[in-house]
Amino acid sequence: MAATDLLDRVAVRAATRARPFWTIPRRDALVGYLLISPQLVGSALFVLLPLGLVVYYSLQEWNVLASTFEYVGGANYAKLLADPNMGQVLTGTALFSVGLVVLNLTLALSLAILLNQRLAGTTFFRTLFFSPVLVSLVAWTIVWQFLLQQDGGVNGLLGVVGVEGPNWLRGETTALLSVIVVQVVKNVGLNMVLFLAALQGVPRQLYEAAQLDGAGAWTRFARITVPQISPTILLTSIITVVGSLQVFAQIAVLTQGGPGMSTTVLVYYLYQQAFQFRHLGYGAALSVLLFLIVAALTLLQWRLRRKWVFHES
């Protein structure tokens, strides 16, 4: 018995020595880690590290002019909760985001459906509607600033048909609507292309079978098109919601948050507090609030996908 045990131990040791360390699974794992390491390093340096620093700065009171850096704990968050302007800022942000998301997705899907037809000139119009996506954001906004002035091009066109247009960027309602329209026209082409690609992937046999069963155009759209392209609807909605909460340049160029605070969304209010009024700690606290809002809305959309996205269960 003792000899048998000794032989077994010797065999196990021999097998252990014979097994190479760099096995095929380990080599494959190493190659995989090396391939994703640039992305991991980039994410750590440019996402996780800045996020951690923002949280750290939100707990400080940093006066650049006086060169003071003092730990204040949750004072900036208490100031955020007591800020009398916060209600108006969040309301304006919600109105802006809802208006932009609804208008962008509706217009993008409508254009994609029209341009998915086999008609002459569709290639030209696809290029036309997508081209604003490629234009510089600041240049695009400056051009629209001139067009929306009291004596600008928009009111000039309205005057041709006998309509006297308002000063679009000086009325509280029209200013917010103008910024939404400028942003939608700039980026609707991107969602249009995504919807167009999704529509072209819907099997034609489904539409033909529905027509044979007597289904009308609206029924085919609601029962076939929407379920089949629902993953793309989810993607575009997440992209558009996140983008709507990060709009800054358009407001900075067109309205500077005015008139009053009608177009002061959270991102622009953050900029004012941190870089105009030099309240860097409070600006960092507002950044944390913005991050939490974006994360919560993204997580909510992701969790709700099981209820309406096709192929999700």
Buried (B, 14 or more C-beta within 10 A) or exposed (E): EEEEEEEEEEEEEEEEEEEEEEEEEEEEEEEEEEEEEEEEEEEEEEEEEEEEEBBEBBBBBBBEEEEEEEEBEEBBBEBBEEBEEBEBBBEBBBBBBEBBBEBBBEBBBEBBBBBBEEEEEBEEBBEEBBEBBEEEBEEBBEEBBEBBBEEBEBBEEEEEEEEEBBBBBBBBEBBBBBBBBBBBBBBBBBBBBBBBEBBEEBEEEBBEEBEEEEBEEEEBBEEBBBBBBBBBBBBBBBBBBBBBBEBEBBBBBBBEBBBEBBBBBBBBBBBBBBEEEBBBBBBBBBBBBBBEBBEEBBEEBEEEBEEEBBEEE
